[in-house]
Amino acid sequence: LFSATEAREARLSQILHSTSDGIIFVGPDGRIEAAKVRAGDLLGFDPQTVIGMDVMRILARLYSLGDGDSFGVTLKALLADPGPGGHGDLQQPSTGRVFHWVAQPTRDSAGGTVGLTFTFQDVTPTRDLVRQLEDKSRLLDEARRKAEEANRTNGEFLANVTHEVRTPLSGIIGMAGLLQDSDIARRIRSSAESLLAIIGDILDFSKIDS
């Protein structure tokens, strides 16, 4: 029986230390009963020296993302009433690293709550990637807005220019029609009509481009 118990504990220890998450077991009195080495690496403590220490000393220096409150507020509520547990994101002020945490009630064979099991996962790289993607998305939106504004401005400019040029050319054509039928009058009229056609083509192109 003793050997079977040792073997079971060894398997549990192997499983515990094979995960990349930091794990802390906390008793009903709020004191640390066990802590994985990875938890110490993430949160900055020696797992061997924190056994029996009040977990508030380790976790209360972290801050909840979103509301900025000390994690101690949430921690006290969980220790007083574990309920279904909880989860969220925490930031370590000294390093800026972000951890996703999950707390689940630790239960005995009868189903009674005998403490809390905390798991911590470093999600800093993921959050940094999301932030970079959000920044790039904002830059793309701004570039698209500027391009659309530039196209609209170009279209308005061409429309105004063609209107301003077309009006006097129409007057020239009209005046040329009043002149005697001469080679100069015909040249004036032909040149003005050609210019009007070019202006019309430019205006049509500006509408398509915009």
Buried (B, 14 or more C-beta within 10 A) or exposed (E): EEEEEEEEEEEEEEEBEEEEBBBBBBBBEBBBBBBBBBBBEBBEBEBEEBEEBBBBBBBBBBBBBEEEEBBBEBBBEBBEEBEEBBEBBBBBEEEEBBBBBBBBBBEEEEEEEBBBBBBBBBBBEEBEEEEEEEEEEEEEEEEEEEEEEEEEEEBEEBBEBBEEBBEEBEEBBEEBEEEEEEEEBEEBBEBBBEBBEEBEEBBEEBEEEB
